[in-house]
Amino acid sequence: MFYICITRLAVTVKLSPADPDGLRRTFETANRACDWISDHAWHHQTFRQLALDKLVYYQVRERFGLSAQMAVRGIAKVVDAYALDKRTKRKFRTDGAFPYDARILSWDLESETVSLWTVAGRRRMPFECGHGQRKLLERQQGESDLIYRRQAF
């Protein structure tokens, strides 16, 4: 018998972008792309990653100006939204969280900066966190959700 333990670490850090509007535009663009992807998924009743990728990938990149990995993450976000219920069309808020992975976000714990993809290009910005969160970031793997809450990233 095998046991698999899947855990998600919740680490809260505060970003201090030099251009918060650029980061906000990234949120809006990525989530508008998710809405557009959702429209196509719903219209074609296509809710699996590979099938939806084939249907919309190139159009999403061209229409919204997203990088390859941002388009892939957007498609995955839509697929995840339909995973629980395919009977309801999904909509995405323009300020909703967006998943980043190691290809579009990287942590530099030594300099306490994070580098992430934005619609204005790759940006490096400082972050703040407590000692406990920093220890957890040392073992961070997988996705990080970028969230805009209470006027802060």
Phi, psi and omega in degrees: 000139179243143176242134178242129178247119179248123180236151175241128177273134175252105180240123180258123174232153179252124178271148177237077183288142175291331181235079182297330179294324177295321178291321177296319177297326177297314176304308184298315181295312181297319181284329172296321176298319178297320176299315180296317178298317180299319177303314180291319178300316181294313181299318183265359183050047181243112187236006178262147187306304185295316181295318180291322177302313179297328183285321192234349190309304185293324179294320180297315180299314182289313185294321187251355179069030181274152173290167180303312184288327176295321177296316179298315180296322178296316178298316179297322179298318179293315179302316179299321181295325179274351183299323182278329185204115180263006182267352182236127178293134182268140175238152183235130178290146181292340179254016180289156179301149178228134183281128175248145174239186187297340180282337183238003177210132176220142182262137170241095186291331180297313181267000182053049176231159175232140178249126180217157181282135173228170178295342179263012181106178181291133181232141175252134181214151179288155173227159179236139174200164178280172182299317180297317178295322180298318178299319178294322179297332179298334180253012184298133175221155174082214186276157169232132178268124175272125187233141174248112184219134179053048177062024180220152177261000000 
